[in-house]
Amino acid sequence: MSDVKMDRAKKVYDALCEALDARNWNYEKAEEELLVHFRVTGEDLPIQFIIFADIERQLLRLLSALPFDMSEDKRIDGAIAACHANYGLTDGSFDYDISDGKVSFRMVQSFHDSEVSREIIEYMIDFTCFIIDKYNDKFFALNKGFMSIEKFLEE
């Protein structure tokens, strides 16, 4: 790995920490991995974040796993729901693992030959909170049988 890539990644990581500090949010750092982990309270379910600077790919990567897995009997519905949700997104995407029912939201921003501003970082966090708040209760209701896949698709 080149020093240039490492320097860019470190700069982005520092901007990430500054953005979180400016919000007075509590977060855990793993500086050697250029990673932060934190949780915020959504409208109904907690929202977990892992954000890290990927040195090799020169990407700021945000991951937010839903706090539950789709049950085995709802995994096909979960796959349909994730595809449907992704169709309407302008940024990011839901990742879905049909083998274990894990649902997570992912967003990335390249910093190859560029910089990532604090505003971009704030947008990534705010947009993720908005999208997770919009969908996590629907995925949860679908998983528990409180909502049919047809109703999910209507909304």
Residue pairs with C-beta under 8 A, 6 or more apart in sequence:
1 55
1 56
5 55
5 56
5 58
6 55
8 58
8 111
8 112
8 115
9 34
9 53
9 54
9 55
9 58
9 111
10 34
10 53
11 111
11 115
12 34
12 53
12 60
12 111
12 115
12 116
13 31
13 34
13 52
13 53
15 116
15 117
15 118
15 121
16 36
16 51
16 53
16 60
16 121
17 27
17 29
17 36
18 118
19 118
19 121
19 122
19 125
20 27
20 36
20 38
22 118
25 38
25 40
26 38
27 36
27 37
27 38
28 36
28 37
28 38
29 35
29 36
30 36
30 37
30 52
33 52
34 52
34 53
34 55
35 50
35 51
35 52
35 53
36 49
36 50
36 51
36 52
37 48
37 49
37 50
38 48
38 49
39 46
39 47
39 48
39 49
40 46
40 47
40 49
40 129
41 47
42 129
42 132
42 133
42 136
43 133
43 137
44 133
44 136
44 137
45 66
45 67
45 136
45 137
45 140
46 67
47 64
47 128
47 129
47 132
47 133
47 136
48 64
48 65
48 67
49 62
49 63
49 64
49 125
49 128
50 62
50 63
50 64
51 60
51 61
51 62
51 63
51 124
51 125
52 60
52 61
53 59
53 60
53 61
53 111
54 60
54 61
58 110
58 111
58 112
59 108
59 109
59 110
59 111
59 112
60 108
60 109
60 110
60 111
60 116
60 121
60 124
61 106
61 107
61 108
62 92
62 105
62 106
62 107
62 108
62 124
62 125
62 128
63 104
63 105
63 106
64 104
64 105
64 106
64 128
64 132
65 102
65 103
65 104
66 102
66 103
66 104
66 105
66 132
66 136
66 139
66 140
67 136
68 139
68 140
68 143
69 100
69 101
69 102
69 103
70 77
70 78
70 101
70 102
70 103
70 139
70 142
70 143
71 101
71 143
72 101
74 101
74 142
74 143
74 145
75 98
75 101
76 98
77 142
77 149
77 152
78 96
78 98
78 101
78 103
78 139
78 142
78 143
79 96
79 98
80 149
80 152
80 153
81 138
81 139
81 142
81 149
81 152
81 153
82 94
82 95
82 96
82 103
84 152
84 153
85 94
85 135
86 93
86 94
89 131
91 107
91 127
92 105
92 106
92 107
92 127
92 128
92 131
93 105
93 106
93 107
94 103
94 104
94 105
94 106
94 135
95 102
95 103
95 104
95 105
95 106
96 102
96 103
101 143
103 139
105 128
105 131
105 132
107 124
107 127
107 128
109 116
109 120
109 124
138 147
138 152
138 155
141 147
142 148
142 149
142 152
